[in-house]
């Protein structure tokens, strides 16, 4: 199915198949809008069903989340687009988790100058992430867009699901383009055998702050009719940029109805957040796990120990006396 990845001011899009019209609600590309002032926009994640329960969807508006990540990591425009797309996808895929304790990790590893990135999400759509080379800068690609694929290069996508079993589930696929959405679309088809369309976008303003960010994941259920498949492919073929809708004043709920018709049913609303779960107590436990011998070696050095969280850039310092308390 079609995938979209978009960063900067313009987007890229895939191609769908032709269709003789939409049997569900609005025609492809028809816009229904609830005009909103920009200051009213809040991050929101929607899940639900459409097309007579033959299609399920996840859709998210994530401007605040992605801007917070940009500020934490000081990312370049390319890295902001790559991380923002993956954080948005991670929030939606986290919302797919069945148990509150489930944890999902997306790992992109490539041979390009960005080298890769990691995003972790939970069932509450709380995400955190990091880019291996957050300052990467490249010229625009051949069509004038942020060159996320060039920054990522060739490589692999790993999806790790920790659902409380002895070993986590690990699915791995090769990167199709490095543009994130296409790679996730391929992952769902190849690793989970679910026909899926992923659309992701990050729009930056002239100061390189995040103006808009969001995306969708749309999946066909196993009993979807051929007519539904053709209709959905035509709808998606007409969508060129996710953030174009936001820039025109359409909310995430509007986007759902643009894509899936007025009859699309929103079943759940969530607030996606950038949230790192590190804490001093967790860092203490990590130090204790090193073992008594290693802690005693640190104490003999006579210097405070500093530990850094790469997900939120927070530092933790432990004095020699605090280290001594950990070995008692």
Buried (B, 14 or more C-beta within 10 A) or exposed (E): BBBBBBBBBBBBBBEBEEBEEBBBBBEBBBEBBEEBEEEEBEBBBBBBBBBEEBBBBBBBBBBBBBBBBBEBBEBBBBBBBBBBBBBBBBBBBBBBBEEEEBBBBBBBBBEBBBBBBBBBBBBBBBBBBBBBBBEBEBEEBEEEBBBBBBBBBEBBBBBBBBEEEEEBEEBBBEBBBBBBBBBBBBBBBEBEEBBBBBBBBBBBEEEEEBBBBBBBBBBBBEEBEEBBBBBBBBBBBBBBBBBBBBBEBBBBBBBBBBBBBEEBEBEEEBBBBBBBEBEEEEBBEEBEEEEEEEBEEBBEEEEEBEBEBBBBEBEBEBEBEBBBEBBE
